[in-house]
Amino acid sequence: MLEEAWQECLRRESYLSRLRPLYDDCDLVKVLTGVRRCGKSVLMRQVADELRAKASPERVIEINFELATNSHIASADDLDRFVMSQVDDTHQIHYVLLDEVQEVPGFEKGVNSLRARGHLSVFITGSNAHLLSGDLATYLAGRYQELRVWPLNYGETLELRELRGAPIPDPLQDYLAWGGLPHRFGLGQEESWSYLRDVFNSVVLRDVVQRTGLRDVAGLETIIDFALENLGRTLSPTSLSDYLKSQHRAVSTETIYSYLRALSDALLLNRVRRYDLRGKKVMATLDKYYATDVGILASKRVGNGPGLGDLIENAVYTHLAAREFDVYTGKTRTGEIDFVAVKGGRPRYVQVAYLLASDEVAAREFGAFAQLRDGYPRYLVTLDPLTQDRDGVTHLKLEDFLLRPPSDLA
């Protein structure tokens, strides 16, 4: 069986369940965003399969713009004309699924035209945050629903390995180090490394350099190297500038942050802002950055790369973000909480550590919550084989957190 067929067998129910209520909504464009190769196209085909099961197949119109056979659709007018040529009954809902639609110049106008016809339920995918910036957001003006698609979570990687009949001795360690891009699970170690490097180059060259016009590719990769070495650590202008100087590069602070914005827009890195828990406000400086998929960045690793504790923290972040929490770093009077995860206006506090290797470490990690004066849930996630709840803080093993999270964090 082809590797993509294995991926097709893995139903991404967490996303499908969010999309099903919108299947027949012709006024909202369903926008699926995500880093390249995270599984958006497979998810789109799963949506198409469900739609064909509920409606006649001819009412489902799929177009993948990465295929050369669709290169004749080269403008908004072409897009509108081609789709309408496939519609045989305007009194019935037709489902239009446009994969990597940003490849079409002026696609924004075409997508809005299809939506405005009133009998087309439109789904689109794209590989960067620019899909919802500029003209598209202007044209749609609140008439879209975004769903960000993340690489496979840990539970999905276990399911995919089971489907393929290819278990490994330490799947958690593999996931922490090499991430969840679906295609890599059908490759050997050397092939996987090469594949992830190719994805990295595709993201950097197509979604960063070409779309932003950045010319200093070497400088951009230096920033990526630094971000990888410092996952989950505060990136200040001083630390970035000092690192670049050590690499014999003089780059202005404004340029540094333009690079970080470009990497965030490409959905390669994710900016996490600080939240002042005393003043109840988001702070404007000293952000942290986490990887969407550590495997993509690991393919470009220099030196030792991030430590296991950093990778655990990154995994906790992606778990929360993929479940549509708004995630911040919590600033207390004398310290910080790793994550403040907010959903429905209600925060949950999550501290992350590698191991509680001594009484001193345990006191420090549990003590991070000491200055909180509200009654919202508090969790400590570690790699320890045994847990020890203390002072109203629930201690979770990392694997339990990833596979069986408490309802507050699901």
N, C-alpha and C positions, 0 to 999 in steps of 0.2 A: 504494500500500500504506500502511495506517495506520502511524504511527510505532511503535506498540507491536508491530506485526507485525515490523518490522525488529529490534526488541529480541529478539523470540522466536527469530529466526534466529541470534542470537549465543548459542552454547552456552557456558555458564559451567562449563566442564569441571573447573576446579580445585575447585569446590564439589560438583558432581555426583559426582565420584570419591570424595569423602569421605563422601557420603551413601549411595551404593549399598550398601556392606556392611551398612548399618543398615535397609535397606528392609523386611526381614521380621522385625525385632526388635520384638516387641510389648510388651516390658517396659521399653524406653527410649522416652521421648518425645523426638522430634527437634525442637529449638528453634532457629529461625532468627531472629536478631536483626540489627538494622541501622538506620541513620538512615533517615528517611522518604525514599522515592523512590530508594533505592539499587539497586532491582531485586529485592527479596525476592519480590514477587508473581509476577514473570516466572519466577524460579528455581523457585518452588513449582509453577507450571504445567508447567515442564519436567520436574520430578519426577513430576507426575501423568501426563504423556505417557509417560514411561518405564514407570511402573507399569501403565498401560493396555496397553502393549505386551507386558508379561509376565504380566498377569492379565486376566480379563474386565473390560470397562469398568464394569459395574455394581458391581464391588468397590472402585471408587475414588470416594470421597465428598469433594467439594470444597465448601468454604463460605467465601465472602469477606464478612467482617463490615463492610466499608465500603459494601456494597451495601444499599440500602433494602429490597430484597426479603427480606433476612434479618433485618430488625429484629424479627420475631416471636420470635426466639431471644434472650430477654432475661434469662436466669438459667441457673445451672448445671443445674437440672432440665430446662429447655427444651432445652439443648444435648444432654444425654444422651438425652432422649426423641427428639429430631429425628434424631440420628445413628442410633440403634437402629431407627428406623422405615425407614431406608434399607438395613438389613442383612437379607438374605433367607436367609443360611445361616451360622449361627454356628460351623460346623465348618471354614470356610475363612477365611483371613486377609482382612480388609477394610482398606483404606488410607484414613485420615481426614486430610484436609489443611485446617487451619483458619487462614485468613489474617487477620491483625490481630485475633487472638482477644481481646486485652485490651479490646476494645469491649464485651464481654459482662460485665456485673456478676457477680462471683463465678466467673469462668471457671476459676479454679484448681481448684475442687472438681469442676467438670464434666470438665476435662481428665484429672484423676486418676481419675475414675470410668470414663472411657472406657479408659484404660490398664489399669485393674484388671480389665477384662472378659476380658483374656487373648487375644482373637482380633482385636484392632484395633491396627494400626500407626499411631501418631498423629504428625503433623507440625504444628507451630504456628509462626506468625511474629508478631513484634511490633516496634514501633519505638522501644523504650527499654529501658534496663537494669532497670527496675522489673519487667519480665516475669519475671525470675528472682530477684526479691527477695521477701521477705515470705512470703505464704501459698503461692505456687506451689512455692518451694524447700522449704517445710515439707511440703507434700503429697507431692511427688515424692521427696524425701529420697534423692538420689543416683540416681534412676531417670530421668535425662534426659541428653541429649548436646547441648551448645550449639554452634552454628556461627554465627559472626558473619559477616554478608555486608557487604562493603565496596562502595563505588561502583566503576565500571569502572576497572581498572588501565590503564596506558598502552597495553599491547599490545592489550587489549580495545577501547580507543577506536579504534585503527588498524583493527582488524578490522571494527568497526561502520561506520566511515567507508567502508571498502572495500565492504561489503555495500550501503550506501546509494549508492555511486557518487559520493561527495562528499568527495574529498580536499581538503586545504588546504595552503598553502605551508609552514607551520611548525607541525605538529601538536604537537610537544613544548612549544613556548612556550604554545600554547593550553591544553594539559593542565595545565601548571604554574600558569597564571593562573586557569583556570576549572573545573578539576576534572573528575570523571568521572561525574556523574549522567547516566544513560542518555538521558533524554528531551530534554536540552538539545541533543543532536546533531542533532535534527530541526528546530531553530529557528534563526532569524536572530539577529544580535547583540542587537538591541533586545528581541526576544521572549525570548531566553535570559536576559537581565538580569532581565526581569519575572518569568519563571518561577522563577529562583533566589531572587528576593526573596520570592515566594509560598511556596516551600519553607521558607525561613528563618522566615517568620511562622508557618507551620504547626508547625514544630518548637518554636519558642519558646512559642507560645500553647497548643498542645495537649499537648506533651510536657514542658514546663517549668512554665508558669504554672498551667494547669488542674490538673495532677497534683500539684503541690507546694504550691499555694496562695500562691505568691509574689505580692505586690501591687505592688511597685515595679518595673514593667516597664521604665521609663526607666533606672533604676539597673542593671537586668540588661543592657540593651543597651549601657550605658556600659562594663560589664565585658567584654562581647563585643568592643566596639571596641578596648579595650586589649589583649585577648588576640590579636586579629587583627594589631595593630601589633607584637606581640611574640612571634610564633610561634617556638617553639623557644628562647626566652630564659627564664631563671629568673624566676618570678613570686614575689616576696617580699611579705610583708605591708606592708612599708614602701613598696615601689614602687607597689603597688596603692592604698594609702591616699593617697600623695602625688598620684597621678594623679586619684583621685576628688576630692581637695580642689581640684585645679586646675580641675575641672569644677563646683566649688561644691556638692559633695556630701559629706556626712559619713556614712560607713558603717563600722560596726565590722568588725574583722578576722573575727570569727565569721560575720557576714553575708556578707562577701566570699567566704569559703570555702564557705558554703552555696550561693551562686550558682554557683561553679565546680563543685561536686558535682552540682548540678542540670543544668548544661550537659554534664557528663560522662555522667550517667545518661541524658540525651536522645541520647547518642552523637554530639553535635555537636563536642565537644572530647574530647581524650584526654590523660589525665594520665600523664606519664612520670616515674617516681621516680628519685632518684639512688642509685647503687650505689658504695659505697666499695670500690675495687679492692684496697686494702691490707688493710682489716679484713674484707673479704668479707661485707658486710652492707648491707641496704637502709637508706638514711637517711630520716629522718622529715620533713625540711624541704626547702624550696627546690626544688619540683617545676617541671617544664616542661610546657607544653601544646601539642599539635599538633591541627590541624583534621582531621576525618574527610574533609571535602571542602572545598577552598579556595574553590570556586565559590559555595557557600552563603554563606560569610562575605563573599566579595568583593562580593556583591550589596548588602551593607550598608556597604561600604568608605567610610571618610572619610579625607581627606588622601591620602597616597601609598600607604598600605597597606604590607604586607611587601615587602622587597626580593627580588630574584631569588635571592640566596643563601638567604634564609629559605624561599622556595618550593621550592627544590631539597631543602633539608633536610626539609621537610614531606613531599615526595614519597618520599624515602628511608624516612622513618618509616612511611608508609602501606604501602609495599611490604613491609617487614619484618613489620608487625603483621598484614597480610592473609594472610601466609604462616604465621601462628600462632607467630611468635617472641614470647617475653616480652622486651620492650624497656625498657632502662634507659639513663640517662646515667651514664657511668663517671667517678667522681671519683678522680683520681690525687693524689699528694702536692702537686704544684704546679699542676695544671691539670685537664683533663677530656678524655674521649673522647666524641664526640657520642652514639654508640649502642653499648651492649653488648647484642647480640641473642642470647638464650639459647633453645636448643631441645634437649631430651633431656639437660639438665644441662650442655651444652657451650656456652661463650660464643664469639661471633665479635665482633670489634671493628671498628667502622665509623666513620670520620671523613668529614665532608662539608665541601666548600668550593666556592665559585663558580668561580674560576679560580686557577691557580697563576701569577699575573701577574708574579712576580719571584722571584729566588732566596731572598729573605727570607721570602716567603709560603710557598714550597715547604718551606723548612727548618722553619717553624713547624708546618705541617700534618703533614709526615712525623714531625717531632719529638714530636708528641702521643703517639706510641706508645713513646717512648724509655724510660719508667719501667716498662713492662710486663715482667715477668720470667717469663712462661709462654710456651708455644709455640702458643697458639691463633691461628687465622687473623686477619689484619689487612688491612683494606681502606681505601683512600681513594677517594672518589667525587667527581668534579668535572665541570664542563662543558667542560673542555679538549678540543680535537680530537685531541690526541696524548697518550699515556700514558707514564709513566716509573716503573717499579717501582724501589723503593729500600729497602734495609735490611730485607728480609723483608716489606715492605708491598706489596700488589698494588694498583696504581692502575687504576681503572675509569672509563671514560666514563659519564656519567649514562644515556645512551640504552642502552648495553650492559647496565648494571646493571638497568634497568627491563625490557628485552626478553630479555636472555640472561644472567641472573645466574650466577655460579659455583655449583656444586652445593651449596656450603656455605651459600649465601644464598637458594637456590631454595625 
